Amino acid sequence: MTDSERHREVVVIGGGQAGLATGFYLRRTDLSWLILDDQAGPGGAWRRTWDSLRLFSPARFSSLPGWLMPGGADTYPTRDEAADYLARYETRYGFPVERPVHARAVTREEGIFRIATDGATWTADAVVSATGSWAHPVVPDVPGRETFLGVQIHSAEYRGPDAFAGRRVLVVGGGNSGAQVLAEVSRVADATWITLDEPRFLPDHVDGRYLFDQATEIYRAQKEGRPPPPPANLGDVVMVPPVREARDRGVLRAVRPFARMTERGVVWPDGRAEDVDAVIWCTGYRAALEHLRSLGLVDADGRVAVRGTRAVREPMLWLVGYGNWTGFASATLVAVGRSARATVDEIASALRPADVA
Ligand code: FAD
C-alpha cells in the first residue's frame, strides 16, 4: 500500500460503540474515512466484561443510531448479545474497520495527522478518538496495597464468582460494577461491600430508559437554544435483577473503607485488623488516551479539554464516547449517537465548508 493509500480525510481510533456510531454518520458523507481498532474482533469493551453482565437498559433503549438492538422493550441484553449486536451493526453498514491495529501515537505536521500504529502509519486531516476506558482500570493508592499477599483484581479482570467460593472477599466500589460483583460473589463467598459513602440506589423502576429520556431532553434544549435542564441526580446504582435479589437476601449493605492493607488483610479505621483472601477493586476507569500524549493535549486529570466533543487546543481532533465530559451519558449505547452526529456535522463543516454554506 502506498502512502497516499494510507491517507483518509477522517481516521477514527477505536471500534467500539462510540467508533461505530461515528461511522454511522460518516457513512452519510462523501468524506473518506476508516476505523482503526486494536481488538481481534468487533464488540469493543463488551468482549471483555464479566460473564453474567447484563445491560441496565432494555434492548430497545440500548441501540445505536439507525438500527434497533433486537430484543424489544422488556429484555435486558446479555454481554454477548451486546457484542453480537455491535458485530452485526458493523457488517450491516459495511464499515471500513482495520483490526487488529493499535494506534500508538498521533502527531501533527504541516496540517496533517500522522497516526503511528503497531503496523503501518496512517495519515488524516481529522482524527476522532473513540478508545473508551476499559484499557485503563483505576485502583486507589491505599497504603500497604503492594504488601498484600492475597488476590487483588480489578473488575476489568473479573470473569465470575467461582474463583472466590468459600473465601473472605472485599468488594470495593459504590457504582454499578461494585453492586453487581457484590451481588454474585456474595452468593458463594463471605463478602463485604466497601464504598466511600452510603451507596445511592436508583428507584427500582428507573433504568437506562431514564438516560435515554434525559439525553433526548438535553439534546432538544440545545437545538432550540434553551439552557439544558440539569440531569436529575437520582442515584448511582441501577437495580438490575441480581442487585435486587442481593438486597432481598440482605447483603446489599456497605461499610466505609479500610485504613490500610497488610500482608494478610486489612486494618479498619478503628484499628481492628482482619485477614482476607481477596480484594476486588470495582473502582472505575480512566479514558484511554495514551495515543494522544504525543500531541501534548492530555491534562493532569487524564482528559483533553473539549468544547462539545472538539479538542479546544487541536481543532481537527474530536473525542467521542468517554462519558459526560464528552456529551451527556455518551459512554452509553443509547446516548453516544447524539455526540457522534454532532461530531460528524462539525467535521463535515471543517473539511467541506462549501457544502455546508
Ligand atoms: P469501548 O467499548 O472500550 O471501545 C473502544 C475500542 O477501542 C476497543 O475495542 C478498544 O480496544 C479500542 N482501542 C483502545 N485504544 C486503542 C488504540 N490506541 N488504538 C486502537 N484501538 C484502541 N453501557 C450501556 O450503554 N448500557 C449498559 O447497560 C452498560 N452497562 C455497563 C455496566 C458496567 C458494569 C460497565 C462497567 C459499563 C457499562 N456500560 C453500559 C458502559 C459500556 O460498557 C462502555 O462505556 C462502552 O463500552 C464504551 O464504549 P466505547 O466505544 O467508548 O469504548
Residues whose N, C-alpha, C, O or C-beta is under 5 A from the ligand:
A	BS01	FAD	I13 G14 G15 G16 Q17 A18 G19 L36 D37 D38 Q39 G43 G44 A45 W46 R54 L55 F56 S57 V101 H102 A103 A130 T131 G132 S133 W134 N176 S177 A288 H291 V320 G321 A331 T332 L333 V334
